[in-house]
Amino acid sequence: MTSRAEMTVRASFIAAYTRHIGCPVASILDAGCGLGLMRESLLRALPGATYVGLEYSEYLCNRYGWVQGSLASYRPRKPFDLVVCFDVLQYLDDESAEKAMRNFARLCRGVLFFSALTRRDWRENADQSRTDRDVTMRTGAWYRKRLTKNFRPIGAGFWIRRGAPLVTWELESVG
């Protein structure tokens, strides 16, 4: 469970880092947006950008105006400059999570900000009294193996779409 304040800080960080690496952001996909807690902060920090909230829950889509759909099968007309997928894929089974990660390549032409609860995070980092345990626990390696097919990790949850003309310095990147 994440607070609005935490999501505001996270959204500001995402916007600042995409600017730092020179990624112009005209379009944002918040994949599995839930209540849309990052929407206002992302749009404030990335003026002029459009925001699409993608959510599976029909109730949340009706209430907040999000696009209803599955991350595994969503097909927009064109890819987004920035895709945010924060703590969503642990709620999917392995097959659906793999399809979703393959779909990231179609959805994102620039930067992907990705996070998911891992087994290690559950053991070492999560406040288990307030973290949902009814999820599919996977290793970080499981996610990295699938993401690196189409993205290059640059640290802190950021991944650059392979082929995107963005510069990151060696010591500011992972690996």
OpenMM code with the backbone's topology and positions (N, CA, C; nanometers):
from openmm import Vec3, app, unit

residues = "MET THR SER ARG ALA GLU MET THR VAL ARG ALA SER PHE ILE ALA ALA TYR THR ARG HIS ILE GLY CYS PRO VAL ALA SER ILE LEU ASP ALA GLY CYS GLY LEU GLY LEU MET ARG GLU SER LEU LEU ARG ALA LEU PRO GLY ALA THR TYR VAL GLY LEU GLU TYR SER GLU TYR LEU CYS ASN ARG TYR GLY TRP VAL GLN GLY SER LEU ALA SER TYR ARG PRO ARG LYS PRO PHE ASP LEU VAL VAL CYS PHE ASP VAL LEU GLN TYR LEU ASP ASP GLU SER ALA GLU LYS ALA MET ARG ASN PHE ALA ARG LEU CYS ARG GLY VAL LEU PHE PHE SER ALA LEU THR ARG ARG ASP TRP ARG GLU ASN ALA ASP GLN SER ARG THR ASP ARG ASP VAL THR MET ARG THR GLY ALA TRP TYR ARG LYS ARG LEU THR LYS ASN PHE ARG PRO ILE GLY ALA GLY PHE TRP ILE ARG ARG GLY ALA PRO LEU VAL THR TRP GLU LEU GLU SER VAL GLY".split()
positions = [
    Vec3(0.0849, -0.1177, 0.0000),
    Vec3(0.0000, 0.0000, 0.0000),
    Vec3(0.0894, 0.1239, 0.0000),
    Vec3(0.0619, 0.2126, -0.0911),
    Vec3(0.1439, 0.3314, -0.1085),
    Vec3(0.0586, 0.4558, -0.0861),
    Vec3(0.1169, 0.5556, -0.0233),
    Vec3(0.0433, 0.6792, 0.0044),
    Vec3(0.0538, 0.7767, -0.1128),
    Vec3(-0.0356, 0.8724, -0.1142),
    Vec3(-0.0321, 0.9778, -0.2161),
    Vec3(0.1000, 1.0548, -0.2083),
    Vec3(0.1481, 1.0807, -0.0868),
    Vec3(0.2748, 1.1535, -0.0702),
    Vec3(0.3915, 1.0755, -0.1311),
    Vec3(0.3960, 0.9448, -0.1080),
    Vec3(0.5025, 0.8620, -0.1665),
    Vec3(0.4961, 0.8652, -0.3194),
    Vec3(0.3759, 0.8576, -0.3728),
    Vec3(0.3605, 0.8565, -0.5182),
    Vec3(0.3948, 0.9926, -0.5790),
    Vec3(0.3693, 1.0999, -0.5073),
    Vec3(0.4060, 1.2332, -0.5543),
    Vec3(0.5575, 1.2455, -0.5661),
    Vec3(0.6287, 1.1988, -0.4649),
    Vec3(0.7757, 1.2010, -0.4686),
    Vec3(0.8265, 1.1133, -0.5824),
    Vec3(0.7695, 0.9951, -0.5963),
    Vec3(0.8120, 0.9023, -0.7014),
    Vec3(0.7889, 0.9634, -0.8397),
    Vec3(0.6739, 1.0251, -0.8610),
    Vec3(0.6439, 1.0869, -0.9900),
    Vec3(0.7408, 1.2009, -1.0204),
    Vec3(0.7742, 1.2805, -0.9211),
    Vec3(0.8706, 1.3899, -0.9403),
    Vec3(1.0074, 1.3348, -0.9780),
    Vec3(1.0469, 1.2261, -0.9138),
    Vec3(1.1741, 1.1599, -0.9441),
    Vec3(1.1745, 1.1069, -1.0877),
    Vec3(1.0669, 1.0416, -1.1275),
    Vec3(1.0565, 0.9875, -1.2636),
    Vec3(1.0695, 1.1000, -1.3656),
    Vec3(0.9977, 1.2084, -1.3439),
    Vec3(1.0025, 1.3216, -1.4366),
    Vec3(1.1421, 1.3828, -1.4418),
    Vec3(1.2039, 1.4021, -1.3265),
    Vec3(1.3381, 1.4621, -1.3223),
    Vec3(1.4398, 1.3741, -1.3938),
    Vec3(1.4316, 1.2439, -1.3736),
    Vec3(1.5315, 1.1559, -1.4351),
    Vec3(1.5112, 1.1443, -1.5859),
    Vec3(1.3870, 1.1424, -1.6319),
    Vec3(1.3662, 1.1384, -1.7768),
    Vec3(1.4203, 1.2661, -1.8417),
    Vec3(1.4043, 1.3799, -1.7748),
    Vec3(1.4632, 1.5048, -1.8266),
    Vec3(1.6158, 1.4956, -1.8250),
    Vec3(1.6717, 1.4412, -1.7173),
    Vec3(1.8172, 1.4300, -1.7025),
    Vec3(1.8801, 1.3519, -1.8177),
    Vec3(1.8153, 1.2457, -1.8618),
    Vec3(1.8741, 1.1650, -1.9700),
    Vec3(1.8309, 1.2132, -2.1083),
    Vec3(1.7582, 1.3238, -2.1121),
    Vec3(1.7232, 1.3843, -2.2398),
    Vec3(1.6062, 1.3205, -2.3115),
    Vec3(1.5168, 1.2583, -2.2379),
    Vec3(1.3995, 1.1958, -2.2992),
    Vec3(1.2847, 1.2962, -2.3041),
    Vec3(1.2517, 1.3461, -2.4229),
    Vec3(1.1361, 1.4346, -2.4314),
    Vec3(1.0090, 1.3529, -2.4083),
    Vec3(0.9249, 1.3988, -2.3184),
    Vec3(0.8038, 1.3234, -2.2847),
    Vec3(0.6807, 1.4027, -2.3274),
    Vec3(0.6191, 1.3558, -2.4355),
    Vec3(0.4933, 1.4135, -2.4817),
    Vec3(0.3757, 1.3233, -2.4462),
    Vec3(0.4061, 1.1952, -2.4163),
    Vec3(0.2984, 1.1005, -2.3857),
    Vec3(0.3416, 1.0055, -2.2748),
    Vec3(0.2486, 0.9807, -2.1825),
    Vec3(0.2741, 0.8964, -2.0656),
    Vec3(0.1663, 0.7893, -2.0582),
    Vec3(0.2085, 0.6653, -2.0376),
    Vec3(0.1160, 0.5566, -2.0059),
    Vec3(0.1436, 0.5130, -1.8633),
    Vec3(0.0426, 0.5215, -1.7788),
    Vec3(0.0507, 0.4710, -1.6418),
    Vec3(-0.0199, 0.3356, -1.6446),
    Vec3(0.0590, 0.2304, -1.6549),
    Vec3(0.0090, 0.0947, -1.6769),
    Vec3(-0.0276, 0.0288, -1.5446),
    Vec3(-0.1569, 0.0070, -1.5248),
    Vec3(-0.2040, -0.0438, -1.3962),
    Vec3(-0.2130, 0.0706, -1.2975),
    Vec3(-0.2740, 0.1799, -1.3397),
    Vec3(-0.2696, 0.3064, -1.2656),
    Vec3(-0.3492, 0.3071, -1.1363),
    Vec3(-0.4416, 0.2132, -1.1189),
    Vec3(-0.5195, 0.2109, -0.9949),
    Vec3(-0.5965, 0.3397, -0.9747),
    Vec3(-0.5649, 0.4106, -0.8677),
    Vec3(-0.6311, 0.5379, -0.8368),
    Vec3(-0.5690, 0.6561, -0.9110),
    Vec3(-0.4594, 0.6317, -0.9838),
    Vec3(-0.3944, 0.7396, -1.0581),
    Vec3(-0.3183, 0.8364, -0.9699),
    Vec3(-0.2555, 0.7840, -0.8653),
    Vec3(-0.1895, 0.8707, -0.7668),
    Vec3(-0.0693, 0.9476, -0.8220),
    Vec3(-0.0150, 0.9055, -0.9361),
    Vec3(0.0984, 0.9787, -0.9940),
    Vec3(0.0563, 1.0789, -1.1006),
    Vec3(-0.0670, 1.0735, -1.1437),
    Vec3(-0.1128, 1.1531, -1.2573),
    Vec3(-0.0824, 1.3022, -1.2427),
    Vec3(-0.1338, 1.3644, -1.1387),
    Vec3(-0.1166, 1.5094, -1.1217),
    Vec3(0.0299, 1.5492, -1.1167),
    Vec3(0.1091, 1.4750, -1.0412),
    Vec3(0.2515, 1.5094, -1.0261),
    Vec3(0.3272, 1.4916, -1.1567),
    Vec3(0.2977, 1.3850, -1.2308),
    Vec3(0.3644, 1.3654, -1.3598),
    Vec3(0.3291, 1.4775, -1.4565),
    Vec3(0.2024, 1.5120, -1.4639),
    Vec3(0.1608, 1.6173, -1.5570),
    Vec3(0.2133, 1.7547, -1.5163),
    Vec3(0.2234, 1.7798, -1.3874),
    Vec3(0.2796, 1.9068, -1.3397),
    Vec3(0.4292, 1.9142, -1.3734),
    Vec3(0.5001, 1.8032, -1.3559),
    Vec3(0.6448, 1.8012, -1.3784),
    Vec3(0.6818, 1.7873, -1.5261),
    Vec3(0.5887, 1.7381, -1.6064),
    Vec3(0.6129, 1.7200, -1.7501),
    Vec3(0.5044, 1.7960, -1.8277),
    Vec3(0.5093, 1.9297, -1.8225),
    Vec3(0.4033, 2.0103, -1.8838),
    Vec3(0.3901, 1.9817, -2.0333),
    Vec3(0.2665, 1.9762, -2.0770),
    Vec3(0.2396, 1.9503, -2.2180),
    Vec3(0.2238, 1.8031, -2.2513),
    Vec3(0.2611, 1.7161, -2.1598),
    Vec3(0.2483, 1.5724, -2.1850),
    Vec3(0.1024, 1.5295, -2.1708),
    Vec3(0.0661, 1.4288, -2.2471),
    Vec3(-0.0653, 1.3668, -2.2303),
    Vec3(-0.0490, 1.2442, -2.1418),
    Vec3(-0.1536, 1.2114, -2.0690),
    Vec3(-0.1507, 1.1001, -1.9733),
    Vec3(-0.2634, 1.0030, -2.0060),
    Vec3(-0.2285, 0.8753, -2.0157),
    Vec3(-0.3283, 0.7696, -2.0301),
    Vec3(-0.3119, 0.6763, -1.9118),
    Vec3(-0.4195, 0.6581, -1.8375),
    Vec3(-0.4202, 0.5614, -1.7286),
    Vec3(-0.4830, 0.4327, -1.7792),
    Vec3(-0.4090, 0.3235, -1.7738),
    Vec3(-0.4587, 0.1919, -1.8153),
    Vec3(-0.4859, 0.1102, -1.6904),
    Vec3(-0.6061, 0.0580, -1.6805),
    Vec3(-0.6451, -0.0144, -1.5591),
    Vec3(-0.7375, -0.1297, -1.5962),
    Vec3(-0.7215, -0.2405, -1.5269),
    Vec3(-0.8031, -0.3592, -1.5519),
    Vec3(-0.9406, -0.3484, -1.4864),
    Vec3(-0.9479, -0.2830, -1.3731),
    Vec3(-1.0722, -0.2739, -1.2957),
    Vec3(-1.1766, -0.1861, -1.3655),
    Vec3(-1.2885, -0.2456, -1.3996),
    Vec3(-1.3974, -0.1709, -1.4627),
    Vec3(-1.4471, -0.0599, -1.3699),
    Vec3(-1.4557, -0.0901, -1.2424),
    Vec3(-1.5015, 0.0086, -1.1441),
    Vec3(-1.4118, 0.1330, -1.1452),
    Vec3(-1.2793, 0.1116, -1.1355),
    Vec3(-1.1874, 0.2259, -1.1328),
    Vec3(-1.1906, 0.3033, -1.2641),
    Vec3(-1.2051, 0.2331, -1.3750),
    Vec3(-1.2124, 0.3012, -1.5048),
    Vec3(-1.3371, 0.3882, -1.5137),
    Vec3(-1.4491, 0.3354, -1.4681),
    Vec3(-1.5730, 0.4141, -1.4690),
    Vec3(-1.5640, 0.5332, -1.3745),
    Vec3(-1.5025, 0.5123, -1.2603),
    Vec3(-1.4944, 0.6193, -1.1601),
    Vec3(-1.3971, 0.7306, -1.1996),
    Vec3(-1.2805, 0.6921, -1.2570),
    Vec3(-1.1753, 0.7912, -1.2831),
    Vec3(-1.1529, 0.8225, -1.4312),
    Vec3(-1.2173, 0.7493, -1.5193),
    Vec3(-1.2020, 0.7774, -1.6617),
    Vec3(-1.0808, 0.7138, -1.7270),
    Vec3(-1.0271, 0.6108, -1.6665),
    Vec3(-0.9113, 0.5427, -1.7249),
    Vec3(-0.9550, 0.4564, -1.8437),
    Vec3(-0.8577, 0.4125, -1.9210),
    Vec3(-0.8809, 0.3163, -2.0282),
    Vec3(-0.8842, 0.1779, -1.9642),
    Vec3(-0.9896, 0.1026, -1.9923),
    Vec3(-0.9961, -0.0321, -1.9357),
    Vec3(-0.9265, -0.1289, -2.0299),
    Vec3(-0.8382, -0.2106, -1.9724),
    Vec3(-0.7697, -0.3093, -2.0538),
    Vec3(-0.6641, -0.3829, -1.9755),
    Vec3(-0.6079, -0.4801, -2.0425),
    Vec3(-0.5030, -0.5636, -1.9853),
    Vec3(-0.3677, -0.5174, -2.0369),
    Vec3(-0.2720, -0.5093, -1.9506),
    Vec3(-0.1364, -0.4726, -1.9908),
    Vec3(-0.0792, -0.5743, -2.0893),
    Vec3(-0.1242, -0.6977, -2.0805),
    Vec3(-0.0752, -0.8032, -2.1697),
    Vec3(-0.1245, -0.7862, -2.3132),
    Vec3(-0.2382, -0.7195, -2.3321),
    Vec3(-0.2952, -0.7124, -2.4673),
    Vec3(-0.3274, -0.5706, -2.5156),
    Vec3(-0.3027, -0.4689, -2.4371),
    Vec3(-0.3353, -0.3316, -2.4750),
    Vec3(-0.2565, -0.2906, -2.5988),
    Vec3(-0.3260, -0.2346, -2.6979),
    Vec3(-0.2642, -0.1925, -2.8231),
    Vec3(-0.3059, -0.0488, -2.8562),
    Vec3(-0.2281, 0.0484, -2.8144),
    Vec3(-0.2604, 0.1871, -2.8507),
    Vec3(-0.2231, 0.2133, -2.9968),
    Vec3(-0.2672, 0.3271, -3.0483),
    Vec3(-0.2338, 0.3617, -3.1873),
    Vec3(-0.0844, 0.3840, -3.2068),
    Vec3(-0.0192, 0.4399, -3.1056),
    Vec3(0.1254, 0.4616, -3.1159),
    Vec3(0.1875, 0.4458, -2.9776),
    Vec3(0.3176, 0.4188, -2.9731),
    Vec3(0.3838, 0.3976, -2.8433),
    Vec3(0.3983, 0.5279, -2.7651),
    Vec3(0.4259, 0.5135, -2.6384),
    Vec3(0.4400, 0.6256, -2.5456),
    Vec3(0.5873, 0.6569, -2.5220),
    Vec3(0.6158, 0.7828, -2.4904),
    Vec3(0.7527, 0.8227, -2.4571),
    Vec3(0.7939, 0.7676, -2.3212),
    Vec3(0.7001, 0.7651, -2.2285),
    Vec3(0.7256, 0.7183, -2.0927),
    Vec3(0.6155, 0.6209, -2.0525),
    Vec3(0.6567, 0.5030, -2.0078),
    Vec3(0.5624, 0.4056, -1.9529),
    Vec3(0.6001, 0.3831, -1.8073),
    Vec3(0.5024, 0.3966, -1.7195),
    Vec3(0.5207, 0.3719, -1.5768),
    Vec3(0.4404, 0.2474, -1.5416),
    Vec3(0.5083, 0.1482, -1.4862),
    Vec3(0.4414, 0.0263, -1.4405),
    Vec3(0.4920, -0.0014, -1.2994),
    Vec3(0.4196, 0.0505, -1.2032),
    Vec3(0.4638, 0.0449, -1.0641),
    Vec3(0.3804, -0.0548, -0.9847),
    Vec3(0.4464, -0.1604, -0.9407),
    Vec3(0.3859, -0.2611, -0.8523),
    Vec3(0.2560, -0.3195, -0.9072),
    Vec3(0.2619, -0.3649, -1.0313),
    Vec3(0.1454, -0.4233, -1.0970),
    Vec3(0.1659, -0.5710, -1.1293),
    Vec3(0.2809, -0.6043, -1.1873),
    Vec3(0.2976, -0.7387, -1.2438),
    Vec3(0.2978, -0.8507, -1.1415),
    Vec3(0.3232, -0.8207, -1.0160),
    Vec3(0.3167, -0.9266, -0.9156),
    Vec3(0.1733, -0.9770, -0.8967),
    Vec3(0.0762, -0.9034, -0.9466),
    Vec3(-0.0638, -0.9464, -0.9372),
    Vec3(-0.1046, -1.0372, -1.0533),
    Vec3(-0.0155, -1.0550, -1.1503),
    Vec3(-0.0445, -1.1393, -1.2662),
    Vec3(0.0243, -1.2744, -1.2525),
    Vec3(-0.0355, -1.3769, -1.3130),
    Vec3(0.0317, -1.5071, -1.3168),
    Vec3(0.1503, -1.4967, -1.4128),
    Vec3(0.2360, -1.5977, -1.4141),
    Vec3(0.3585, -1.5918, -1.4946),
    Vec3(0.3308, -1.5667, -1.6428),
    Vec3(0.2344, -1.6381, -1.6985),
    Vec3(0.2058, -1.6234, -1.8414),
    Vec3(0.1599, -1.4815, -1.8748),
    Vec3(0.0700, -1.4272, -1.7961),
    Vec3(0.0210, -1.2908, -1.8209),
    Vec3(0.1299, -1.1869, -1.7982),
    Vec3(0.2127, -1.2077, -1.6964),
    Vec3(0.3232, -1.1145, -1.6702),
    Vec3(0.4229, -1.1159, -1.7855),
    Vec3(0.4526, -1.2335, -1.8391),
    Vec3(0.5444, -1.2420, -1.9537),
    Vec3(0.4860, -1.1708, -2.0753),
    Vec3(0.3578, -1.1902, -2.1011),
    Vec3(0.2930, -1.1210, -2.2137),
    Vec3(0.2984, -0.9698, -2.1935),
    Vec3(0.2746, -0.9262, -2.0721),
    Vec3(0.2794, -0.7828, -2.0426),
    Vec3(0.4190, -0.7271, -2.0687),
    Vec3(0.5218, -0.7997, -2.0262),
    Vec3(0.6587, -0.7503, -2.0469),
    Vec3(0.6956, -0.7497, -2.1946),
    Vec3(0.6474, -0.8457, -2.2714),
    Vec3(0.6699, -0.8419, -2.4163),
    Vec3(0.5973, -0.7214, -2.4766),
    Vec3(0.4798, -0.6921, -2.4242),
    Vec3(0.4015, -0.5800, -2.4755),
    Vec3(0.4659, -0.4445, -2.4432),
    Vec3(0.5462, -0.4377, -2.3384),
    Vec3(0.6176, -0.3127, -2.3082),
    Vec3(0.6935, -0.2634, -2.4308),
    Vec3(0.7495, -0.3560, -2.5095),
    Vec3(0.8262, -0.3171, -2.6278),
    Vec3(0.7388, -0.2440, -2.7295),
    Vec3(0.6111, -0.2789, -2.7390),
    Vec3(0.5193, -0.2095, -2.8283),
    Vec3(0.4690, -0.0783, -2.7674),
    Vec3(0.4591, -0.0775, -2.6366),
    Vec3(0.4006, 0.0372, -2.5673),
    Vec3(0.4975, 0.1526, -2.5461),
    Vec3(0.6271, 0.1229, -2.5394),
    Vec3(0.7263, 0.2223, -2.4977),
    Vec3(0.8303, 0.2475, -2.6056),
    Vec3(0.8500, 0.3748, -2.6399),
    Vec3(0.9553, 0.4089, -2.7352),
    Vec3(1.0721, 0.4809, -2.6685),
    Vec3(1.0580, 0.5095, -2.5392),
    Vec3(1.1620, 0.5841, -2.4692),
    Vec3(1.2031, 0.5193, -2.3394),
    Vec3(1.1379, 0.5612, -2.2302),
    Vec3(1.1767, 0.5168, -2.0960),
    Vec3(1.0625, 0.4394, -2.0307),
    Vec3(1.1002, 0.3299, -1.9680),
    Vec3(1.0094, 0.2503, -1.8859),
    Vec3(1.0540, 0.2648, -1.7414),
    Vec3(0.9616, 0.3036, -1.6545),
    Vec3(0.9882, 0.2980, -1.5109),
    Vec3(0.9118, 0.1778, -1.4592),
    Vec3(0.9861, 0.0807, -1.4048),
    Vec3(0.9261, -0.0475, -1.3679),
    Vec3(0.9643, -0.0874, -1.2264),
    Vec3(0.8647, -0.1343, -1.1540),
    Vec3(0.8877, -0.1885, -1.0206),
    Vec3(0.7872, -0.2994, -0.9960),
    Vec3(0.8321, -0.4026, -0.9266),
    Vec3(0.7436, -0.5118, -0.8846),
    Vec3(0.8019, -0.5715, -0.7573),
    Vec3(0.7161, -0.6143, -0.6694),
    Vec3(0.7596, -0.6790, -0.5457),
    Vec3(0.8268, -0.8116, -0.5798),
    Vec3(0.9489, -0.8306, -0.5314),
    Vec3(1.0220, -0.9553, -0.5556),
    Vec3(1.0333, -1.0356, -0.4259),
    Vec3(1.0785, -1.1581, -0.4404),
    Vec3(1.0986, -1.2421, -0.3212),
    Vec3(1.1953, -1.1766, -0.2238),
    Vec3(1.3042, -1.1235, -0.2776),
    Vec3(1.4041, -1.0580, -0.1918),
    Vec3(1.3452, -0.9346, -0.1226),
    Vec3(1.2701, -0.8557, -0.1991),
    Vec3(1.2052, -0.7384, -0.1389),
    Vec3(1.1128, -0.7804, -0.0253),
    Vec3(1.0379, -0.8872, -0.0450),
    Vec3(0.9463, -0.9352, 0.0587),
    Vec3(1.0234, -0.9715, 0.1852),
    Vec3(1.1351, -1.0417, 0.1681),
    Vec3(1.2156, -1.0847, 0.2835),
    Vec3(1.2874, -0.9687, 0.3511),
    Vec3(1.3441, -0.8786, 0.2718),
    Vec3(1.4382, -0.7807, 0.3257),
    Vec3(1.3860, -0.6371, 0.3362),
    Vec3(1.2875, -0.6002, 0.2567),
    Vec3(1.2498, -0.4591, 0.2481),
    Vec3(1.1054, -0.4265, 0.2834),
    Vec3(1.0145, -0.5135, 0.2507),
    Vec3(0.8716, -0.4821, 0.2639),
    Vec3(0.8273, -0.4775, 0.4096),
    Vec3(0.7422, -0.3816, 0.4380),
    Vec3(0.6728, -0.3795, 0.5666),
    Vec3(0.5581, -0.4789, 0.5513),
    Vec3(0.5788, -0.5997, 0.6002),
    Vec3(0.4837, -0.7075, 0.5765),
    Vec3(0.3495, -0.6850, 0.6451),
    Vec3(0.3433, -0.5905, 0.7366),
    Vec3(0.2155, -0.5614, 0.8020),
    Vec3(0.1223, -0.4798, 0.7118),
    Vec3(0.1786, -0.4129, 0.6090),
    Vec3(0.0939, -0.3323, 0.5204),
    Vec3(0.1132, -0.3622, 0.3723),
    Vec3(0.1936, -0.4636, 0.3402),
    Vec3(0.2181, -0.5004, 0.2011),
    Vec3(0.1326, -0.6208, 0.1646),
    Vec3(0.0662, -0.6124, 0.0517),
    Vec3(-0.0203, -0.7208, 0.0051),
    Vec3(0.0638, -0.8459, -0.0197),
    Vec3(0.0268, -0.9551, 0.0441),
    Vec3(0.1011, -1.0801, 0.0270),
    Vec3(0.0317, -1.1751, -0.0691),
    Vec3(-0.0858, -1.1386, -0.1172),
    Vec3(-0.1604, -1.2238, -0.2091),
    Vec3(-0.1175, -1.1924, -0.3528),
    Vec3(0.0100, -1.2196, -0.3805),
    Vec3(0.0705, -1.1889, -0.5099),
    Vec3(0.1585, -1.3057, -0.5537),
    Vec3(0.2056, -1.2997, -0.6769),
    Vec3(0.3002, -1.3988, -0.7269),
    Vec3(0.4408, -1.3461, -0.7013),
    Vec3(0.5119, -1.4120, -0.6121),
    Vec3(0.6491, -1.3704, -0.5799),
    Vec3(0.7459, -1.4311, -0.6812),
    Vec3(0.8244, -1.3450, -0.7426),
    Vec3(0.9263, -1.3880, -0.8385),
    Vec3(1.0588, -1.3257, -0.7970),
    Vec3(1.1650, -1.3728, -0.8579),
    Vec3(1.2959, -1.3141, -0.8309),
    Vec3(1.3160, -1.1914, -0.9202),
    Vec3(1.4059, -1.1050, -0.8788),
    Vec3(1.4427, -0.9925, -0.9634),
    Vec3(1.5014, -1.0409, -1.0950),
    Vec3(1.5769, -1.1508, -1.0900),
    Vec3(1.6371, -1.2072, -1.2113),
    Vec3(1.5294, -1.2479, -1.3120),
    Vec3(1.4176, -1.2986, -1.2628),
    Vec3(1.3079, -1.3392, -1.3512),
    Vec3(1.2608, -1.2188, -1.4330),
    Vec3(1.2411, -1.1047, -1.3677),
    Vec3(1.1975, -0.9835, -1.4380),
    Vec3(1.3076, -0.9306, -1.5300),
    Vec3(1.4303, -0.9221, -1.4781),
    Vec3(1.5406, -0.8680, -1.5584),
    Vec3(1.5614, -0.9479, -1.6865),
    Vec3(1.5553, -1.0798, -1.6777),
    Vec3(1.5759, -1.1651, -1.7958),
    Vec3(1.4782, -1.1281, -1.9068),
    Vec3(1.3564, -1.1026, -1.8714),
    Vec3(1.2540, -1.0725, -1.9711),
    Vec3(1.2614, -0.9275, -2.0205),
    Vec3(1.2926, -0.8358, -1.9319),
    Vec3(1.2994, -0.6954, -1.9721),
    Vec3(1.4199, -0.6653, -2.0601),
    Vec3(1.5333, -0.7310, -2.0348),
    Vec3(1.6552, -0.6982, -2.1102),
    Vec3(1.6480, -0.7385, -2.2569),
    Vec3(1.5474, -0.8124, -2.2961),
    Vec3(1.5317, -0.8447, -2.4386),
    Vec3(1.5049, -0.7182, -2.5199),
    Vec3(1.4331, -0.6242, -2.4612),
    Vec3(1.3942, -0.5031, -2.5339),
    Vec3(1.4365, -0.3727, -2.4677),
    Vec3(1.4908, -0.3824, -2.3472),
    Vec3(1.5274, -0.2627, -2.2720),
    Vec3(1.6657, -0.2770, -2.2112),
    Vec3(1.7279, -0.1624, -2.1892),
    Vec3(1.8578, -0.1565, -2.1233),
    Vec3(1.8377, -0.0963, -1.9850),
    Vec3(1.8806, -0.1679, -1.8792),
    Vec3(1.8614, -0.1138, -1.7441),
    Vec3(1.9577, 0.0009, -1.7169),
    Vec3(1.9060, 0.1072, -1.6556),
    Vec3(1.9940, 0.2187, -1.6204),
    Vec3(1.9882, 0.2505, -1.4718),
    Vec3(1.9189, 0.1673, -1.3950),
    Vec3(1.9179, 0.1826, -1.2502),
    Vec3(1.7954, 0.2534, -1.1960),
    Vec3(1.7714, 0.2326, -1.0676),
    Vec3(1.6633, 0.2971, -0.9920),
    Vec3(1.5251, 0.2722, -1.0514),
    Vec3(1.5084, 0.1592, -1.1210),
    Vec3(1.3799, 0.1249, -1.1804),
    Vec3(1.3620, 0.1726, -1.3233),
    Vec3(1.4615, 0.2410, -1.3786),
    Vec3(1.4521, 0.2935, -1.5146),
    Vec3(1.5135, 0.1975, -1.6153),
    Vec3(1.4444, 0.1860, -1.7283),
    Vec3(1.4883, 0.1026, -1.8403),
    Vec3(1.4705, 0.1846, -1.9674),
    Vec3(1.5714, 0.1824, -2.0550),
    Vec3(1.5626, 0.2544, -2.1822),
    Vec3(1.5330, 0.1538, -2.2925),
    Vec3(1.4388, 0.1881, -2.3775),
    Vec3(1.4038, 0.1035, -2.4916),
    Vec3(1.5259, 0.0912, -2.5809),
    Vec3(1.5628, -0.0317, -2.6130),
    Vec3(1.6781, -0.0517, -2.7025),
    Vec3(1.6509, 0.0216, -2.8344),
    Vec3(1.7494, 0.0958, -2.8802),
    Vec3(1.7351, 0.1736, -3.0022),
    Vec3(1.6906, 0.3172, -2.9796),
    Vec3(1.6443, 0.3491, -2.8602),
    Vec3(1.6041, 0.4874, -2.8313),
    Vec3(1.7294, 0.5751, -2.8263),
    Vec3(1.7253, 0.6932, -2.8858),
    Vec3(1.8441, 0.7794, -2.8926),
    Vec3(1.8673, 0.8581, -2.7635),
    Vec3(1.8838, 0.7862, -2.6541),
    Vec3(1.9040, 0.8495, -2.5241),
    Vec3(2.0425, 0.8142, -2.4720),
    Vec3(2.1065, 0.9116, -2.4099),
    Vec3(2.2427, 0.8932, -2.3615),
    Vec3(2.2429, 0.8739, -2.2104),
    Vec3(2.3110, 0.7696, -2.1668),
    Vec3(2.3393, 0.7515, -2.0241),
    Vec3(2.4876, 0.7210, -2.0123),
    Vec3(2.5495, 0.7778, -1.9120),
    Vec3(2.6918, 0.7579, -1.8899),
    Vec3(2.7149, 0.6268, -1.8166),
    Vec3(2.8283, 0.5646, -1.8454),
    Vec3(2.8588, 0.4317, -1.7925),
    Vec3(2.8424, 0.4228, -1.6413),
    Vec3(2.8986, 0.5173, -1.5672),
    Vec3(2.8937, 0.5083, -1.4217),
    Vec3(2.7598, 0.5538, -1.3633),
    Vec3(2.6708, 0.6026, -1.4485),
    Vec3(2.5349, 0.6355, -1.4053),
    Vec3(2.4366, 0.5248, -1.4414),
    Vec3(2.4881, 0.4168, -1.4989),
    Vec3(2.4034, 0.3075, -1.5455),
    Vec3(2.4366, 0.1780, -1.4735),
    Vec3(2.3502, 0.0805, -1.4918),
    Vec3(2.3704, -0.0523, -1.4342),
    Vec3(2.4506, -0.1360, -1.5320),
    Vec3(2.5458, -0.2123, -1.4796),
    Vec3(2.6182, -0.3084, -1.5633),
    Vec3(2.7311, -0.2560, -1.6336),
] * unit.nanometer
topology = app.Topology()
chain = topology.addChain("A")
for resn in residues:
    res = topology.addResidue(resn, chain)
    for name in ("N", "CA", "C"):
        topology.addAtom(name, app.Element.getBySymbol(name[0]), res)
